[in-house]
């Protein structure tokens, strides 16, 4: 795979959300969404519409994305708005299986980005970012103690890079990407994470926007049992998630619920990929769940994932290409349907 993760925060909650519900919503997508001990982090108006995560003053908080496949190199993109008063902080880290930092992308007191391994700077940008301004930052990092390489882009332009250098404080494999809490007024939006495998989404994607869509209608494949009424999609389309107050229930292997989704309304150009986010729990014991995708030509499911908790968890599927192995486009997205299957 190449595309590992994306998020625009729009399907987490409503504007100015905070508190336990906000943290629970993030935890269904992130491994560790520790954002609410001081109830500072909130959702505010986003970079290109929707919402974004404003860290408030949560410098001790973080969001952890699990990386699969132990890639040797990753590319991380995110929209960043810095505050007027910036202290030196880590922005993003790649970590190994022991949760030790391998390499960091940081920002200094003068609002300049730099790559570091511990206290050693690998490369730095010359010109500072303007505060209270949205930038799209991309970081490509290949950790190695001799032949490492890194490159940082801002709004598509390279601002610092280095090759043939030591880019690892601790040894790979890369298993986590961590976004760190920042100063008051610092905000985060439109994240993507890719590795460099395969032929699609294996390098810089350029400034991106993540648009969130919700189920809007049932298809002919609705085998699950609705908790109320007859419209299955209406029980799984709420934002924020109501964690079981309304739901559909599947018990038999092969049972499938698939729904049409809203059309894209903000994105009108290239579509790099999709991420389907389902929230599921087991009433007792455990079960396996597959994510279903249908582009109108081909229908397929991914590898089964085990759900073994009565606490709701997120099940993610990233799709670099359509089920028919083609490129995504606005029209193909609008004509596709997605859902879940037992087993």
C-alpha positions, -999 to +999 in steps of 0.1 A: +000+000+000+010+036-002-018+057+013-018+050+050-041+076+066-059+108+060-081+132+081-097+165+079-115+163+113-149+172+098-163+138+107-152+140+143-176+166+158-191+201+155-175+235+159-160+243+193-163+207+204-142+196+234-144+173+264-148+135+267-170+131+237-145+149+215-117+127+228-138+095+223-145+105+187-108+110+180-098+078+197-119+058+172-095+069+145-062+076+163-043+052+185-038+078+212-058+110+211-048+126+244-063+160+238-086+169+267-069+169+301-070+207+302-100+209+277-079+233+256-080+216+222-111+224+202-124+222+167-127+256+149-133+268+114-110+249+090-085+259+064-108+255+034-141+250+050-153+225+076-133+223+108-097+219+120-080+210+153-069+240+173-045+228+200-053+256+224-025+252+249-022+214+247+016+211+243+016+179+263-010+162+241-007+142+209-023+122+181-008+089+171-013+073+137-004+036+134+017+028+103+015-007+088+040-026+067+071-012+084+080+011+055+115+024+050+103+058+040+072+079+046+057+112+033+035+132+057+014+162+046-006+185+068-020+220+068-005+242+096-014+275+111+011+289+135+004+314+164+018+349+169+039+337+198+058+305+188+080+285+211+103+258+198+083+225+196+082+192+178+055+192+152+056+156+139+077+126+148+082+092+132+085+065+159+096+028+160+079-001+177+093+008+211+076+043+207+110+060+205+115+089+182+134+081+150+133+116+135+113+149+141+100+177+121+101+208+144+096+245+145+118+270+162+112+303+180+114+322+148+087+301+130+112+282+109+108+245+102+137+221+106+144+184+107+162+170+138+174+138+154+175+146+191+195+178+194+211+175+160+196+195+131+196+177+098+184+206+077+165+239+083+145+264+063+158+299+059+127+320+058+102+319+087+065+311+083+041+340+088+020+336+119-018+333+117-014+320+081-023+286+067+006+267+050+006+232+036+037+214+049+050+181+035+078+160+050+095+131+033+118+112+055+140+081+050+157+071+083+192+057+081+223+063+101+245+067+070+224+071+038+193+089+053+174+115+033+148+141+041+129+169+023+105+195+035+081+214+012+058+243+020+030+250-004+047+227-029+081+244-027+112+227-012+124+247+019+151+223+032+165+189+022+195+166+029+208+133+015+235+109+026+231+119+062+222+104+096+184+108+099+178+084+128+181+090+165+167+055+171+165+026+146+134+019+124+110+003+115+086+032+113+054+021+131+039+055+142+035+090+131+028+114+160+014+149+158+023+169+189+003+195+207+013+231+201+011+267+213-022+286+217-037+294+183-017+267+164-040+246+142-039+214+122-059+203+092-060+181+061-036+153+070-022+126+048+004+099+054+019+078+026+047+053+024+068+050-008+057+015-020+038+007-051+031+030-080+003+053-066+006+079-038+042+070-032+057+105-030+046+141-024+009+146-032+011+184-031-012+207-010-043+186-003-078+189+011-096+161+029-134+162+024-156+140+046-188+124+032-216+106+050-240+078+040-270+093+022-291+063+010-294+026+011-284+003-017-299-030-025-274-047-002-287-041+033-287-074+053-280-060+087-308-054+112-316-017+120-320-007+156-351+013+146-370+021+114-361+008+080-335+032+066-302+017+074-280+046+063-298+070+086-285+050+116-249+053+107-246+089+093-245+110+124-218+135+133-207+131+161-211+094+164-237+084+190-219+052+199-247+027+196-278+048+203-286+041+166-269+013+147-272-017+124-264-052+136-249-080+116-246-115+130-241-139+100-209-143+080-215-127+046-241-103+058-235-069+042-247-034+045-237-010+018-247+027+013-245+054-012-227+085+000-230+123-004-214+137-035-181+156-033-189+194-031-155+210-022-131+189-042-133+194-080-098+183-091-076+153-086-087+127-061-057+109-048-075+083-027-103+075-002-104+063+033-135+045+046-140+049+084-164+025+101-171+025+138-180-009+153-182-028+186-190-064+196-220-071+218-202-102+232-171-121+223-156-110+189-163-109+152-145-100+120-155-071+098-146-063+062-150-029+045-169-031+013-162-008-017-182-007-050-172+017-078-202+008-100-182-017-120-163-038-094-173-048-059-147-060-034-139-063+003-106-059+022-089-082+047-111-090+077-103-071+109-112-084+143-135-064+166-133-078+201-145-051+224-178-036+235-162-002+233-166+013+198-134+013+177-125+026+143-120+003+113-101+021+085-096+011+049-075+033+026-080+029-012-054+043-035-073+030-065-109+021-073-120-015-068-116-018-106-079-008-102-085+026-118-079+062-107-104+080-085-121+110-099-150+132-086-175+113-108-163+079-098-164+088-061-199+102-065-210+070-082-195+046-056-209+030-025-193+017+007-202-004+037-194-033+059-196-071+058-194-097+086-165-120+083 
